[in-house]
Structure formats: C-alpha cells, structure tokens
Amino acid sequence: MLGRVILITVMMAGLFPAAEMGMQETVPRFEPGECPEPLAGLDGVECGQLIVPENRDGPESRSISLTVAIFRARSENPAPDPVIYLEGGPGGSAIDYGRWAAISPIREQRDLILYEQRGNRYADPWLDCPEISEAFIDNMERGLSPAEEAPTELAAAEACRDRFLAEGVDLSGYTSAESAADVADLGRVLGYEEWNLYGVSYGTRLGLTVLRDHPEGVRSVILDSVYPPEASSWAMLTANAAWLFDRVFDDCAADTECTATYPELEAHFYAVLDRANAEPITIEGIEQPRTFRLTGPDIVGGLAQGMYDPDFTAITPLLIEELYRGSDTVLVPLVDMLADRLGDISMGAYLSIECYERYPFEPPEVIAAAAADYPPQLHDPLFTRVEWCEAWETEPVDPVEHEPVSSDVPVLLLSGAVDPITPPRDAAQAAEMLSSGYWYEFPGEGHAVSFGGCPQQMMLAFLDDPGAAPDSGCLSEMDTVEFVSDIYTTTAFYRLNVDLLSRRPLGWFGLLGFCLLFFLAEILMRLVGLVFRRGRNDPRGAQAAHIVSGSMAAVNLGFLTGLILAIRQATASNWLILALGIPAKWAWVLYLPVLSGAAGIGMAYFVYRAIREGYWNRVWRIHYILATAAALAFTLFCVYWGLVRLL
C-alpha cells in the first residue's frame, strides 16, 4: 500500500510522465522501493528499480531489474540536469559508492544518480562467479605458473557459465550496448530532459557507448581514467606493465633521495621476479588467514593493481628493495588486499562484456605477439585471463565495438600520469574524435583521479559550464610521486589495524586501558611524593621500588606518545606507510616495551622483598602488585602485536 502511495505521489509530482509508466508490465519503467543495505541511514537518497528487457533484440526477452539510488541536490534551486554515475570494472558495483555519493560536492547543485549496471551485485540477476574467485585463490595457494593455472580457471569459468544458463540467463544481453540503452531509459523514465554522464574506468567506455548510441539528452560527459572502445587493452597489458615500471624506475632515478636509497632498483626488481619464478614466495595472510605462494606474475600483477593509488606507487621502490633483501612479509597487506577484492567484481558481467567486445579483436595470438618485445617476466601481468573467454558463449561481435566514438557533445577527459591500467595515451587517442573534448593529465596521479583535489575542482567547473575549458591552473600546483624510503618495516601496525577493525581484541584493549590509567596515576603519585618529600624515610627497597615504578610508568607513557607521533607523521605523508611499518627515526620507541618488561620483573622482586621483610602496609603492597601486573601486561600486549624491537 505504501509503495502505491509513493508511486502515485511521484507521478503527480511530475518525476516521470505517467505515459512512461503505463501498465505494470511496461518496460522500461521505474519502481520506487527500499534502499539496499550499503545506503542505509544516508540522508537525501531515494531508491528504486529500473526494469528493462534482458535483451532488447529478443522479442520474448524477460525483464531484469537494476537498483537505482537518487541522491537529491542540497540546493533549494538545483540545476535540472542530474549527474548519472557509471562505475567501472566491468562488473563493479555503483551502489557500493553510496557513502561517497552522500558527501559528494556534485550534490551542491545537482542530483547524483547511482545505478547498478546489469549483472552487478545489486541487480537482478547478479552474475557473480564465486567459482572463478575460488579457483584464483586456490592457484595462488599452490604457487602455479600462468600456464598451470589456466585449466583450473577455465573449468571454473565453464561451471559458472553452465550455472547461469541453467538459471535462464541470456548472456548475450550483458554488453555495453545494452547498458548504454539502460542509461538512456533511466534518464527518460525519471523525467529528466537532459543529464550529465560521469564515468570512471570501464564506466568511460560505457559513457562513450551512450554517446555513440543514445546521444539524445546527454548534456555533458566526464571521463575519468579513459578506456575507449578502440583501445587494445588486452594486447597492451604487457606494454602497459613495462611502461608503468619503467616510469617508476625513471622517476626514482630523477629523485635524489630515491636513487641514493635504491641505486639498483630496476635490476633488483627483475631479480625478485626471477627468484619468485624459480621458487614461489610464501606469504601468510593476516586479514585473509591463508598461505599464498606467489610467482613472478602474481607480484607484477599485485604491484600494478596497487599502483591504482599514487600512495602505493610511492612505496613501490621500498617494496621491491625489501623483497630483494628477503623481507617477504612486506607483501602481506598487498596479498590480503588482492584476496579481499576478488569478490568486488561480478565476473559473469565482466566476462560477458569483455569476451564480446575485446576477445574477437585481441585473441591469444595477438596478445602474445604484442608482448614479444617486452621482458618475459612481465608477460601476463594482470588479472585478465583470455582463456576464460573460450568458455563463454557470446554473440558475434559488431565491429563498431572496436571503433572510436566521435561526438560534438562537451566531454572532459581526465588521466593520471601513472595510471597502470588506462594510461594517458588512451585518453589522448579518444580525445581526437571529440570535437568539444578537453583532455588533462595530472602529475603523480594513478587510476580514478576525480574524487578530490585539482581534478575534482576542474570537474565541478566543467559541470557548471561544459561549453568552455575548465580552469586548469591547479595543475601547476601538483607534484610528481614522492617516494618513501626511510622506513622501519614491520607488520605490527598492519596487524593491529586489522584486529581493531575486526573488533576481535576488545579484551586486550580493556586491559590496555587499565594499564594506561595505572601509569598516569603512578606518575601523579611520584610527582606528589617529590613535592611533599614523601618516602624519604622508607627502607631502601621501598625507595628503589618507587623509582622503578615511576620510571616504568614514564617509559610506557613515553612509548605510547612516541607511537602516536610516529603514526601521525606517517599518515600525514602517506597513510600506506603504516601497512609496512613506521618512519625509521621513530623505530627507537619499539625498544621501550623491553624496558617495561624489565621494570615489571624488578617490581616483582621488590614486592617479594616487601612481603618477606614486612615493610609497606597492605594498601601499598596491593598498589605495587598492580604496578607489577600492569608493567608485565603492557609488555605482553606489545609482544602480542609485535610492537617490540630487540636488536
């Protein structure tokens, strides 16, 4: 009943024409409904389902539903043209970006619409392929070469395909062309006359497909990390990897501190890959408690994937050098991240799109030929497995899916200078066919650059006036990647963070709170004793206990203060430092828990003497028993999380 009331109210308000609604069987249509869990509690959001045909070329096609979230503009007089966000992947969930959309500055003047592309997590059907994710993880645990991994992954893809077909899924309906028609339908059924498109990564290819097939109603387009239809993305994987790592090596060589710290970075990088190919590197995950055995391609792919984020690019030389020295635990956070993200992509949607639009133009022999001119250690660098397409059933490809898109609609193209997957040359290529296109490259940036800073400023200016090039003055204020070098490496801080987020060690932190309160009280008591000259007539053992207890409290509070300052410095420059350790100049604080343990042992001796020799009253004996317990418990806390340095 409530749903009908909302529906009638929306129609009366003119959100979308009643003629578009028609009968409940009419498609496309929009059905208001509840928001999915990721959007729970967010203000200003209205949700529903876009109902569209699964395959517009099939007269008997069933309908599918795509979750839509409309974040209303905050302005009392909003612009009439919303921004429709197109997520990447393909196979990534737009709905998972609800927390970003809720605070996005786009909403100051415009509605911001997230819609779940067909086949993705909050669409029905959801083309998830856990079979492939499990096969990938199993292969990483076994430490196999790409050739050895292929049969298992191919079998997993076949199993996933067979399951979809048994469920009645028409895989030929999951293409960029069908998704582009969904976008056009979405704008119309919501009653907008014009709309702006905002695509990131694969979302840029979808945006260009909308321009090609359904330009009517499109006011402007923002393309961040451009992936145009004409790009030979699979064939260029090895070339992109070579370009990416050469860029890191060259930028490091141009940086005085980096080249002094890592004078043989390139040679050490290839030595690490050769070592991993000869004997896979064994890593014990922390967030993902599994044993992984990584080969050279795993390391190349993991590093390249990490370099989507420029903060990760900044620590890449450090990672390479630590691996060269045999400190393999630096890979633990990376392996956890990669294993955790495997479920983020709906692999059924990914394969349906990529196998239809990429595989016919870039079969294995084309990819192999394109890779021949590059170091063999870089072959098969990322997660794309061309062999999977052999298991996927797709319709014959239309050649237009590999042709550049031309348009006179205003388009803003944004590229990160160190983007590992959609390098700037792809955007430059696409811009040549866009008569009202404006392309910019941002120094030091990686993949998906428009979520803050200078790129976001330019994007907002473009939305206000798409007919003019946005002011690019902020580009001159951007720096290249600032490499990290002087770090004391330890997984302690990463492990501590994982446990904090999981809320597993709440008992430990209750104990830590008790210790801190006791240390503060002890410091105050010692200060009071100094002021009022108390304890001067105590036995020597008691006086020594006062000194040891006060020193222990000061050392532990000093340790925590130093730790906080170290963390603050690390996060101020590059938050990923804490995944590896702390700035080397603060490593001395990790010696202090050893002193706390020694003080605890000393206090145990003085408590024993006090009981044996009869000095101190009961209250003081209890006090120093607690002091001993606090010192030893605090040391145990530090040892448990590895916050101790012995050498």
N, C-alpha and C positions, 0 to 999 in steps of 0.2 A: 504494500500500500504506500509506504513512504517513498519507495522508488518511483511509483507513478506520479505522486505529487511533485517530486523533484523534477521529473521528466516534463510534466505539463508546465511547471513554472519556468523551466529553462526555455521551452518552446515559446511561451508567451513573452518572455524577455527578449526574444529575437536572437538567442545564442546561435541557433541554426534554423533555417527555414523548415516549416512543417512539411513542405513538399518533399524535402530530402528524407524526412523520417518515413513517411508512407506507412505501410503495414510493417509489422514486426519482422516479416520475412525479407524486407527490402535491404539490399546491400549496395553500396556501403551505408552504414549507419553508426551512430554513436549512442551508447547506452551508459548513462551515468551510473556509478557504483562506488563501492568502498575502495579505499586506497590499500595497496599491499603493505606488508609489514615494514619494508625499508622507509616508507613515507609516514609511518605512524607518528602522530604528535607534531607534525610540521604545520605551521600556520600558512594560510592563504593558498592551500592546494586543493584542487578539485579533481577527482579521478573518474575513470570510466573505461569502457571497452570500445575500441574501433572494430566493427565487424566488417570483414572484407572476404571476397572469394579467395580460396586457396590457390586457384589457378584461373586467371581471367580468360585463358584460351579454352578452358574446358567447360562446355555447356552444362555438364552435370556436376560441376565442382561443388564441394561442400564449403561452408563458411568457417573461417577461423577468427579468433579474437586477439587483439593486440592491446595491452594495457596502456592507457594514456594518463598522464598527470599534468594538469594545467596549473602552473604557479602564477597567480594573478599579480599584475603590476601593483606596486605600492603607491603610485601616484594617483591623486584624485582625478587627474585628467590624462590617462595613459594614451600612448600612441596606439592607433588602431591596428597596427601590423605586429603580430607576435613574432617571437623567435622560436623556430622548431629545431630542437637539438637532435643531431644524428650521431649516434655512438659508433665507435669503431669495432674492430675485430677482423673480419665479420664474426658475429656471434657474441659480442659484448652487450651487457645489459645497461640500457639508459636509465632504468628505474633505480638502479643502484647509485646513481648520481643525485639522488634526491636531496641529500644534505648539502651538496654543493649548490643545487638549484635554489634551495631555500634562502641562501645568503648571497646569491649572485647579484652583482650590480646591474645586470641586464634588467632585473625586475624593477629598477627605479622608474623606468618609463614604459616597459613592455611586459606583456605576458610572456612567460617562458614555458614552452611545452616540451615535456619529455614523452617520447612514445617508444614502446618496445617493438623493435623490428621483428618481423615474422620469424618464428623458430627460436627466439631467445627466451631467457629464463621466465619472464613474466608474460609470455604469450602462450596461447593455447592453440596448437600443441607446442610444447617445449622440446626441441630437438637436442636433448642432452645425450652425450655418448660417454657414460662412465666406463664403458669397456675400453675405450681408447686411453683415457686417463690412467686407468689401472695398468694397462699394458705399458704405457710410457714409464710409470713409476717402477714397475717390475723390471723393465730393461735397465733403468738407472741403478737399481739394486744389484743387478748381475754384472754391470760393467761391460756391456757388449759394444761392439763397433756398430756403425750405422747399417752395414750390410747384414750383420747378425740380428739386429733389431727388427729389420723390415718384415720378416714373416709373421712375427707376433703381432705387430701393429696392423699389418694388412688383415690378419684374421679378426682382429678386434673391430676394424672398420667394417668388414663384411658382416659381423654379428650385429653391429649397430644398424647397418642398412637393413638387414633382414627383419630386425625388430620393428623398425619404422614401417616397412612395407606391410608387415602383418597387422599393424595398427591402422592401416589405411591411409598413411601419409603419402601425398603426392609430392615427391621430392623435386619434381620439375617446377613446382610453384615457388621455390625458395631461391630467388635470383634478385639481383639488383634492380632489374626492370620491374619486377612485381613490387618490390619495396618502394621504388620511386612512385608507382601508381598509388601505393598506400599513403605516401606523404601528400600527394595531390588530393586524394579523397579526404584525408584528415583536415586539411585546410578548408575544404568546401563544406563538409558536414558540420564543422564547428562555426560556420557562418562568417569567416573572415574573407574580406575581399582581396587582401594581399598578405603575404607573410615573408619572413626572412629565414633563410636556412643557415644553420651553424653546424658544420660537420668537422669531426676530428678523426684523423687516420682513415680507416675504411669509410667512415662517415663522409669524407670528402669525395670519395668515388661515388657514393650514393647521391651526394648533393649534385655532382656533375651529371649523373644519370637523370636526376629530376630536371635539370636544365635542358638536357637533350630531349627528353620525352614529354615533360609536362611543364614548360616554362611559364604557362599562364598562371598569374597570381604571385609569381616569385618577384619580390621587390629587390632583394639583395642576397648575396651568398657569402659566407665566411668559411674559408677552407684552411684548417689548421693541420699541418703535417700532411701534405698533399700526396694522395695515392691515386693518380689519374688512370683511366682505363687503358691508355696506351703504354703505360709503364710495364716493362718486362720484369716484374717484381721477383718472380721465382728465379729466372735466369740470372738476375743480378744479385742474388743473395751472397754469393762468394765475393763478387766485386764490391758489394756494399761493405762486407766484413773487412776486406782488405783496405778499402778507403777509410773505414772507421778507425781501425787500429793504427794505420799509418798517420791519420790525423792526430791521434793521441800521442804517438811517438814524436811527431814533428812539433806539436805544441809543447810537449815536455822538453824537447831539445831547445826550444826557444825560451824556456823559463829557466833562469839561472839556478834557482834553488832546486827545481825538479831534476835538471840534468846533472847537478852535482850529487844529488841523492841517488839517482838511478841512471848512472852513466851508460849502462849497457841494457837498457830496458827492452829494446826490440829483440836482441839476442836471447835475453833471459825469457821473454815471452814464448818464443818458439822452442826453447829448451824445456819449458814447463809442459808444452803441448806434446813434445816428443816423449817426455817421461810418462805422461798420463796415457799416451797411446801404447807405450811399452808395458806399463803396469798401472791399471786404473787407480786413481787416488781414492782412498776410503774415507768417507765423512760420516760421522754420527750426527744426525739431526737432533735439534733440541725442541723446537716447536712441532716438527714432524719427527717423532721418535723412531726413525728407521735408519738403516745403514745403506748409504748410497756409495756406488763405485763409479767414479766419473772418468770418462775418457776425454781425449782432446776436444772432440766436437761438443761434448757437454760443457766444457769450460768456455769454449769460444761462444757458444750459444748463450750460456748464462751471463757472461760478461756483457755481450752485446745487448741482451734483454735488460740487464741492469742499467745500461747507459741510456735508456729512455730518459732517465733522471740525470741532469747535469751534476748533481751532488755525488752520484755514483761514479760518473766519469772522473770526478776529481780524486776519488780514492782508487781508481783502477791501477795506476802505476804502483801504488803501495801493495795492492793485492797481488799483482804479478811478482813483485820482488819478494814478498813473504812466501809465496808458493815456490819460488826459485830456491829459497833458503830451507824449504821443507816445512814451513809453518802452515800446514794444510787446513788447520782449524779456521783460518780466516774465511773459508768458503761456507762455513756452517750457516750464517744468516742468508747467504745467497741461495743455497740449496733449499732451505726452509721456505724462502720466498717463492721460488720456482715451483716447488711441490704444492704450496698452498694455492697458487694462482691457476693450477691446471684446470680446476673446475669453474673458472671465471668465464671461459668461452664455451658457448654452445657449439660443440664440434659438428653436430649434424647440420646446423645452419652454415657454419664455416665451410664445410666440405661441399655442400650443395651450391654455394655461391662460387667458391674458388675453383672447384673442379669443372664448373660450367664455363666460367669466364677466363680462367688462367690456363688450365691444363691443355686445352686444344692448341693454344699458341705457344706453350712452353713445356713440351713433353720432356722426358728424362734426357734424351739425346741432345736437345737444345741446351738444357741446363748444364750437362756435362761439358759441352763444347765451350760454353761461356766461362766455365770455371777453370778451363785448362791452363790459362795464362797466369794463374794465381797460386800461391803456396799451397801444397796439398793439405797442410794442417788446417786450412780454413774452409775446406770443402764441407758441404752440408752443415752450415754454421748455425741455422736457426731451427725453429720447431716445425716448419713446414715439411711434411713427408709426402712427396709427389706420388709415392706408391699407393697411398690411400685412395687416390682418385681412380685407380684401377678397380676398386671395389664399389665405387659409387655409380649409381645409374642417373645419367643426366641426358637431357635432350640435346640434339645437335646445336652447336653454338651459332649465334648470329654474329657475323664478322664485325658488326657495329660495336660489339662489346670490347673490342680491342682498338677502337679508333678514337682519336682526340675529340673533345667536345668543343664546339665553337658557340659563342653566345655574346650578345651585347648587354646582358644584364650585369650590373656592377658586382664585381667579385673581389674580395680581399683574400690574398693568399699569404699564409704565414709559415715560415720554415725555421727550424732550429739548425744552427750551423753544425751541430754534432748529433744529428738525428740518425740512429743506427738502422732504421728500417724504411723511412721515407726521406731520403737525402734531399737537400735543396734543389738538386738538378731536376727532380721530378716536378717540383712546383714551377721552376723556370720553364720547363717544357710545356706544362699545362697552360701557363700564362700567355704563351704565344698565340693561342687560339681564342683568347678572351679579350675582346676589343676594349672593354671597360674594366680590365683587371689590374689590380695593384699588388705587386709581389714584394715581400720584405723578408730578409734573412736576419736572424737575431743571434749575435755572438754569444758563445758559451751555452746556448740552449740546446736541449735534446728533443724529445718527442712530446707533442701536445703542449704547446707553449702559451696558449691564450688564457690560462686560468689565473693569471696575475701579472703584475708588473707592466712593463712597457707594451708587450703585445696586447694585453687586455685594454690598456688605455687607447691604443690605436683601434682596436675592435669596436669599442664603445663610440668613439668618434665617427667611425665608418657607419655604424648603425644610424647615427643621427643625420648623416649626410652622405649617402652612398655615391652620390654623383661626383664627389671630389676626393682626391687622395688624402688620407688622414695625415695629420702632422706626425712626422717620424723623428722629431728632434730628440726624443728619449733614446733612440738607438745609439747616439753618440755617448751616452752615459753608461752603456752596458759593457761589461768586461768579458774577456775570454775565461775559460775554465781556470780556476785557481787550484792547482794540485796540492794534495795533502801529503806531507812527508814525515814530519817528526811525531810519530805515534807509538805509544807503548801498546802492543797488541795483546788482547785478552778477550775471551768470550764471556767474561764475568758479567759485564754490563748488559750484554745482549740477553744472556740467560735470566738475569734479574728482571729485565723488562718483560720477557716472555711470561715469567711466573707472575709478575704483577698484573699483567693483562688477563691472565687466566684465573686470577684470584685464588690460586692454589695455596700460597704460603701465608694465609692470613694469621695463622697461629704464630709463625715466625715473626711477623711484624707486630703482633701484640707483645711478644717478648722483647722485641727491639724497642718498642715504646716504653716498656718498664725500665729497660737499661738506660735509655736517654734521660728519663725523669730522675733516676737514681744518680746519674752522673752530674746532672745540673744541681741536684740537692747537695751532693758531695762537694762540689766547687763552692757553693754558698756557705756550707759549714766550715770549710777550710778558711774562707775569707773572714768569716765571723771569728774563728779561732785566732787568726792573725791580729785582728783589730782588738780583741779583748784579751789577747795573750793567754788563751786557754790552752791547757795541755802541756805547759812548760814543766810541770812537776810530775807528769806521768812517767812510768818506767820507760827505759829506752826502747823496749819492744813496742810499747804503745805509741811512742813518738814516731818510730820508724813506720808503724802501720799508718799513722796519719799522713805521712809524707808519701808512702807508696799509694795509698788510696786516692789522695788528691791528685797525684801525678797520673795515675791510671785514668781518672775521670777527665783530666785535661787532655791527655793523649787521645782518648776516644772522641771527645768533642772536636779536637783538632782534626782528627781523621775525617769525621763527617763534614766539617766545614771545608776542608780541602777537597773532599769528594764533590761537594755541591759546586764549588768554584770550578773544578775541572769539568764537570758536566755542563755548567753554564758556558764555559769557554768553547767547549766542543760544539754544543748546539747552536751557539751564536755564529759559528763559521760554517759548519756542515754537520747537520744532525746525524748523518750516517756514520760519523766517526765513532759514535758510541756502540755501533754494531761490531766494531773492530777493537776498540779499547778506549784510551784517553790520551790527550796530549802528553808527550813524553816528559815535559817539565813538571807534570803533576804525578808522575809514577811513584815518587817517594812516599806519597800518602799510603801506598799499599804495604809499606813496611810497618806502619804503626799498629795494625792489629797483632803483630807478633809481640810488640812491647806490651800490649794489653793482656795477652795470654801470659807473658812472663810476670806481669803485675798480679794477675789472678793467682798464679802459683805462689808468689810471695805472700799475698794476703792469706792464702790457706795456711801457710807456715805461721803467720802472726796470730791467726785465730786459734791455731793449735796451742801456741805458747800461752795465749791469754787464758785459755781454759785450763791448761796444766798449772800455770803459775798463779792463777786466781786474780789477775787484775782485770779491770773493766767490770762494770755491772752488767746485768742481763740485757738491758736496752742496747748498750754499746756492743755487746757480743753479737746480738741479733743484727745490728747495723753492719758490722764487718763481715758477718756471714753472707748477708745480702750483697755487700760490696764484692766479695769474692765471687759469688754466683753471677753477678752482673758482668764482671770482667771476663769470666770464662764463657758465659753465654754469648756475649758480644763477639768474642773471638770465634766461637763456634759458628755464629751467624755469618761472619766474614769468610770463614773457611768453606762453609757450605756453598756459597755463591762464588767462590774463587777470588774474593777481594783481598787476597794476601799475596805478597811477593817475598820470597825467601832469599833470592840471590840477586 
